[in-house]
Amino acid sequence: MKIGMVCYPTYGGSGVVATELGKALADKGHEVHFISYALPMRLNGYSGNVFYHEVEMATYPLFDFPLYTPALASKMVEVARFEKLDLIHAHYAIPHATSAFLAREILGNGLKIVTTLHGTDITLVGLEPSFLPVMKFSIEKSDGVTAVSRFLREKTTTNYGIDKDIRVIPNFVDIEKYNRMPCDDVCGVFAPKGEKVLVHVSNFRTVKRVQDAIRIFNQVQKMIPSCLILVGDGPDRSSCEMLVRELGIREKVRFLGKQQELVQILSAADLFLMPSQSESFGLSALEAMACEVPVISTSVGGLPELQVHGETGFIAEIGDIDRMARYSIDLLSNPSKLKMFGVAARKRAVENFDVKKVVDEYEKYYEECLVVAHP
């Protein structure tokens, strides 16, 4: 198949999933054309079946904001026409599925559209009154729609009144790459005295509640020698740095910023913290689980579908910092239990979210969509 993969190139779950999916499909012999305004973050290294097409953004004094939706549609038309694409896989309904619909109408050649809903497009952006009709239309006009969790599928059908089959295909992880590895050098930097290592990875937006992760760690470090590694960047980083200084734990918290490779960091971790307010799946938690790191998370969204309370980690209510701290201390103070949870986390990742299994699901779904009529 010749597949157009449309995604945001930024540091976030949807872009990571789209990029890793495209690379995996290319490894299986498909031709994958990435279309975005910048090179996707994880699209590194050469592959003969992977191509990148940049959306050119023109600026005119008449327009206050760049017109990305029509520019993206025009690039889709160009790529689909000259590369003879079979389908476009749009990650995020707005604007990607909207642009794909415009491209299909312009082409008039039966180009198929598969839209994957990742979360923020449904739970935040799409509920804006100005976007809701376009969101609903774009989903219903797609030939196939997938969601990364049952929670997100139910949220979509409820919020938008959509009477359309939405296939749940979860996010995934390369279990061969994301596998715990020797990390004495990394541990020597983070925890030179053998301290326990807690890790949080996110885009530092309000819904990620990074300050809760810091407050959880603050309670943990009072009981157990430990350090906190914060990976990522975003609008809340400055306030998080301020909180660390206010709590007097600056020497025990490291802000690493955005990181391309996480396996070494996760291999050095003892616990992964995800105190999110909203999480349609929790890809960074899955990557930690694949590296045998138990997860302490909230009970929101798709997280209860990802991990098992009392087996791969622990789940608490949003904002229950005390409970999450107690769970963390319980695991960190019991080495055999911590090891058992880590092994169970890896097993769940392997059995349920292996990239090879999930890519097979996408392939089958593409084939189904190629034979259906446009909605």
SVG drawing of the C-alpha trace seen along z (x, -y; Angstrom):
<svg xmlns="http://www.w3.org/2000/svg" viewBox="-26 -43 55 55">
<polyline fill="none" stroke="black" stroke-width="0.4" points="0.0,0.0 0.9,-3.6 0.0,-5.5 0.0,-9.2 0.7,-9.7 -0.5,-13.1 0.5,-14.1 1.9,-16.8 5.7,-16.8 5.8,-17.9 6.8,-16.2 3.6,-14.3 1.9,-11.0 0.0,-11.4 3.1,-12.4 5.2,-9.6 2.5,-6.9 2.1,-8.2 5.8,-8.2 6.5,-4.8 3.5,-3.3 4.7,-4.7 8.2,-3.3 6.8,0.1 4.6,0.2 7.6,-0.7 9.6,2.1 6.8,4.4 7.1,3.2 4.5,0.4 5.4,-3.0 4.8,-5.7 4.6,-9.4 4.7,-11.7 3.0,-15.1 3.5,-17.8 4.8,-21.3 8.0,-20.0 10.0,-16.8 8.3,-14.5 10.5,-14.2 11.1,-10.5 11.5,-10.4 15.2,-9.8 17.5,-7.6 17.1,-6.5 14.5,-4.1 13.9,-3.4 10.1,-3.2 9.7,-6.4 9.3,-9.9 8.7,-13.3 6.7,-16.1 6.7,-19.5 3.7,-21.8 4.8,-25.2 3.2,-28.0 2.8,-31.3 2.2,-34.5 0.2,-37.5 -0.6,-40.8 -4.3,-40.2 -4.3,-37.1 -3.7,-37.4 -3.0,-33.7 -1.4,-31.1 -4.0,-29.2 -2.7,-25.7 -5.9,-23.7 -6.0,-24.7 -2.2,-24.6 -2.2,-21.0 -5.1,-20.0 -3.2,-21.3 -0.1,-19.4 -2.2,-16.2 -3.6,-16.7 -0.1,-17.0 1.3,-14.0 -1.8,-11.8 -1.9,-12.7 1.8,-12.3 2.6,-9.4 -0.7,-7.6 -1.6,-7.2 -4.1,-4.5 -5.2,-6.2 -4.4,-9.0 -4.1,-8.2 -4.9,-11.4 -3.8,-11.5 -6.1,-14.1 -9.5,-15.0 -8.9,-18.8 -7.3,-19.9 -5.9,-16.7 -9.1,-14.8 -10.7,-18.1 -7.9,-18.7 -8.0,-15.1 -11.7,-15.5 -11.0,-18.6 -8.2,-16.8 -10.5,-13.9 -13.1,-16.2 -10.6,-18.0 -9.1,-14.8 -12.4,-13.0 -10.5,-9.7 -11.7,-7.6 -8.9,-8.4 -9.6,-6.7 -9.3,-8.5 -8.6,-6.8 -8.7,-9.0 -7.2,-8.2 -8.5,-10.0 -5.8,-10.5 -7.5,-12.4 -7.0,-16.2 -8.7,-16.6 -11.8,-15.1 -11.8,-16.0 -10.6,-19.6 -10.3,-21.1 -13.4,-19.5 -15.8,-20.6 -15.1,-24.3 -18.5,-25.5 -16.6,-26.9 -15.0,-23.5 -17.7,-21.0 -19.6,-20.9 -16.4,-20.6 -15.1,-17.9 -18.3,-15.8 -18.4,-16.2 -14.7,-15.2 -15.2,-12.1 -18.3,-11.0 -16.9,-11.6 -13.8,-9.4 -13.9,-6.0 -12.5,-4.5 -12.1,-5.9 -10.0,-4.5 -9.5,-5.5 -6.6,-4.6 -8.8,-3.4 -12.3,-2.3 -12.7,-5.4 -11.9,-7.7 -14.4,-5.8 -17.2,-6.2 -16.3,-9.9 -16.4,-10.5 -19.8,-8.9 -21.3,-10.6 -19.9,-14.1 -20.7,-14.3 -23.6,-12.0 -21.8,-10.0 -23.5,-6.9 -20.4,-5.4 -18.3,-2.4 -15.1,-3.4 -12.4,-0.7 -10.3,-0.6 -6.7,-0.1 -4.4,-0.9 -1.1,-2.6 1.9,-0.4 5.6,-0.1 8.6,1.6 9.2,4.2 12.6,5.0 13.8,1.4 12.0,0.6 13.6,3.2 15.4,2.7 19.2,2.5 22.3,2.1 22.5,-1.5 25.3,-1.8 26.6,-5.0 23.2,-6.7 22.5,-5.6 25.9,-6.9 24.9,-10.4 21.3,-10.4 21.8,-8.4 25.5,-8.2 24.7,-7.0 22.2,-4.3 19.1,-6.5 15.8,-5.4 14.9,-7.0 11.4,-8.3 10.7,-9.5 8.0,-11.6 7.7,-12.3 5.3,-14.8 4.8,-18.0 4.4,-20.0 0.9,-21.1 -1.6,-21.8 -3.5,-18.5 -0.3,-16.5 -0.2,-17.9 3.6,-17.9 3.4,-19.8 1.6,-16.8 4.5,-14.6 6.9,-17.0 4.7,-17.0 4.5,-13.2 8.2,-13.0 8.6,-15.5 6.8,-13.2 8.7,-10.1 12.2,-11.7 11.5,-12.4 11.1,-8.7 13.4,-7.1 16.7,-8.5 15.6,-9.2 15.7,-11.6 13.2,-12.8 13.9,-13.0 11.6,-15.2 11.7,-14.7 10.0,-17.1 9.2,-20.8 6.2,-23.0 4.3,-25.9 4.3,-24.7 8.0,-24.1 8.9,-27.5 6.2,-27.0 7.5,-23.5 11.1,-24.8 9.8,-27.4 7.9,-24.8 11.1,-22.7 13.0,-25.7 10.2,-26.5 10.2,-23.0 14.0,-23.1 14.6,-19.9 16.4,-21.5 19.4,-19.2 17.2,-16.1 15.3,-17.0 16.7,-17.1 14.9,-18.8 16.3,-17.1 14.1,-18.9 13.1,-17.1 14.9,-13.8 14.9,-11.7 16.0,-8.5 14.3,-7.4 15.4,-3.7 18.5,-4.5 16.6,-6.9 13.7,-4.5 16.2,-1.6 17.5,-3.6 14.1,-4.3 12.4,-2.5 9.0,-4.2 7.1,-6.2 4.7,-8.9 1.7,-9.9 -0.7,-12.0 -2.6,-13.3 -5.9,-15.1 -6.7,-13.7 -5.0,-10.8 -6.7,-9.0 -4.1,-6.3 -0.7,-7.1 2.0,-6.2 4.9,-7.3 3.6,-5.1 3.5,-2.1 7.1,-2.8 8.1,-2.7 6.2,0.5 8.1,2.1 11.3,1.2 10.0,3.0 9.1,-0.2 5.9,-0.1 3.5,-3.1 1.8,-5.2 -1.1,-6.9 -4.5,-8.5 -7.6,-6.7 -8.5,-8.9 -9.3,-8.1 -7.6,-5.1 -5.0,-4.5 -7.1,-1.8 -7.1,0.0 -3.3,-0.2 -2.2,0.9 -3.6,3.2 -4.0,1.8 -2.0,3.8 -0.1,5.7 1.7,3.4 1.5,0.4 -1.1,-1.6 -4.0,-3.8 -5.4,-6.7 -7.9,-9.6 -6.9,-12.9 -5.0,-15.1 -4.7,-12.4 -1.0,-13.2 -0.9,-11.5 -2.2,-8.2 0.1,-8.2 3.0,-9.0 2.0,-6.1 1.9,-3.7 5.3,-4.9 6.9,-4.5 5.3,-1.0 6.9,0.2 10.3,-1.5 10.7,-0.2 10.0,3.4 12.6,4.5 11.0,7.9 7.5,6.4 9.0,3.6 10.7,6.3 7.6,8.3 5.6,5.3 8.2,4.4 8.2,7.9 4.3,7.8 4.5,4.4 6.8,5.7 4.7,8.8 1.5,6.7 3.3,4.5 4.5,7.5 1.3,9.4 -1.1,6.5 0.8,3.6 3.6,5.1 4.1,3.0 4.0,6.0 0.5,7.0 -0.9,3.5 0.6,2.8 -1.1,6.0 -4.4,4.6 -3.9,1.3 -3.0,3.2 -6.2,5.3 -8.2,2.1 -6.7,0.3 -7.7,3.3 -11.2,3.1 -11.4,-0.6 -10.1,-0.3 -13.2,1.7 -15.9,-0.4 -17.8,-3.2 -17.4,-6.7 -19.8,-7.6"/>
</svg>
